[in-house]
Amino acid sequence: MSLLNPLFNPSASTRNNIQIGAVGLVIELEVKEGYCPLDISDATIKNIIIKKPDNTVVTKPAAFESSGTNGLIYYKTVIGDLDQAGEYSVQAYLETPAFVGYSTITSFMVYANL
């Protein structure tokens, strides 16, 4: 079993316009194997790893979007999370009784303010 194809799904109105300092942005990843979402409801550890433009890496605790049976986890940004303009990379890390591992990496842009 492997974790593949995370789906990054930022909040609807900010999808193409994420600015430095955005608070409350939902970073949602869909953990899939092939084309099918994985049931990750038994995950004991679930994190979203964020790599900032300056290569700083932070690990944030993720929550299930619902029960985890749909493969969705999310993290909601707080002050200081999106503090640089540029490309951010994100990756899920999960530990379940049957599997420990990482998803593939996906990315998004954060833009400077005036």
PLY file of the C-alpha trace (Angstrom):
ply
format ascii 1.0
element vertex 114
property float x
property float y
property float z
element edge 113
property int vertex1
property int vertex2
end_header
0.00 0.00 0.00
1.28 3.45 -0.80
0.00 6.97 -0.41
-0.37 8.66 -3.75
-1.91 11.64 -5.47
-2.72 14.12 -2.72
-5.36 16.59 -3.81
-4.60 20.09 -2.55
-7.84 21.95 -2.10
-7.48 25.44 -0.63
-10.57 27.35 0.39
-12.69 28.22 -2.62
-12.35 32.00 -2.79
-8.57 31.97 -2.23
-7.69 29.19 -4.68
-5.68 31.37 -7.05
-4.95 34.31 -4.79
-3.30 33.25 -1.54
-1.57 36.21 0.09
1.15 36.39 2.74
-0.43 36.31 6.18
-3.56 34.39 5.18
-5.10 32.95 8.35
-7.80 30.30 8.28
-6.83 28.93 4.86
-7.77 25.26 4.79
-5.05 23.04 3.36
-6.86 19.82 2.54
-5.19 16.71 1.19
-6.96 13.68 -0.21
-4.94 10.53 0.37
-5.47 8.08 -2.47
-4.10 4.85 -3.80
-4.31 5.12 -7.55
-7.65 6.82 -8.19
-9.39 5.65 -5.02
-9.45 7.55 -1.73
-8.00 5.50 1.12
-9.88 4.85 4.33
-7.47 6.40 6.83
-9.93 6.47 9.73
-7.61 4.30 11.82
-4.64 6.68 11.50
-3.06 7.30 14.89
-0.77 10.03 13.56
-1.75 12.40 10.77
0.34 15.41 9.85
0.66 17.88 7.02
4.26 18.85 6.32
4.76 22.32 4.86
7.95 23.44 3.13
8.22 27.22 2.85
9.95 29.12 0.02
13.14 29.49 2.12
13.20 25.66 2.58
12.05 25.84 6.21
10.00 22.71 6.94
7.23 22.68 9.55
4.97 19.82 10.59
1.39 20.63 11.49
-1.16 18.28 13.07
-3.92 17.38 10.63
-7.55 16.58 11.36
-10.01 14.41 9.49
-12.35 16.31 7.18
-15.09 13.98 8.43
-14.36 10.49 9.72
-11.32 9.71 7.59
-13.09 7.10 5.50
-12.97 9.48 2.51
-9.17 9.92 2.73
-9.39 13.65 3.52
-7.25 15.41 6.11
-6.82 19.13 6.62
-4.95 21.84 8.48
-6.18 25.42 8.94
-3.43 28.05 8.79
-2.65 30.33 11.73
-0.57 33.50 12.10
2.98 32.87 10.89
2.25 29.86 8.68
2.19 31.74 5.37
4.80 34.41 6.09
6.78 34.33 2.83
5.97 34.93 -0.82
6.74 32.06 -3.16
6.08 28.37 -3.68
5.03 26.23 -0.73
5.12 22.42 -0.88
2.85 20.20 1.20
2.84 16.49 1.96
0.76 14.21 4.17
2.36 11.89 6.72
0.24 9.11 8.24
0.64 6.22 10.62
-2.02 3.51 10.60
-1.85 -0.04 11.98
-1.19 -1.30 8.44
0.91 1.51 6.98
3.36 4.26 7.84
4.35 6.73 5.15
4.17 9.89 3.13
2.02 11.07 0.25
3.43 12.55 -2.90
4.19 16.26 -2.73
2.00 19.02 -4.12
2.50 22.78 -4.10
0.82 26.18 -4.15
1.89 29.81 -4.49
1.65 32.57 -1.89
1.80 36.12 -3.18
3.26 39.29 -1.63
1.17 42.15 -0.36
1.80 45.83 -1.14
0 1
1 2
2 3
3 4
4 5
5 6
6 7
7 8
8 9
9 10
10 11
11 12
12 13
13 14
14 15
15 16
16 17
17 18
18 19
19 20
20 21
21 22
22 23
23 24
24 25
25 26
26 27
27 28
28 29
29 30
30 31
31 32
32 33
33 34
34 35
35 36
36 37
37 38
38 39
39 40
40 41
41 42
42 43
43 44
44 45
45 46
46 47
47 48
48 49
49 50
50 51
51 52
52 53
53 54
54 55
55 56
56 57
57 58
58 59
59 60
60 61
61 62
62 63
63 64
64 65
65 66
66 67
67 68
68 69
69 70
70 71
71 72
72 73
73 74
74 75
75 76
76 77
77 78
78 79
79 80
80 81
81 82
82 83
83 84
84 85
85 86
86 87
87 88
88 89
89 90
90 91
91 92
92 93
93 94
94 95
95 96
96 97
97 98
98 99
99 100
100 101
101 102
102 103
103 104
104 105
105 106
106 107
107 108
108 109
109 110
110 111
111 112
112 113
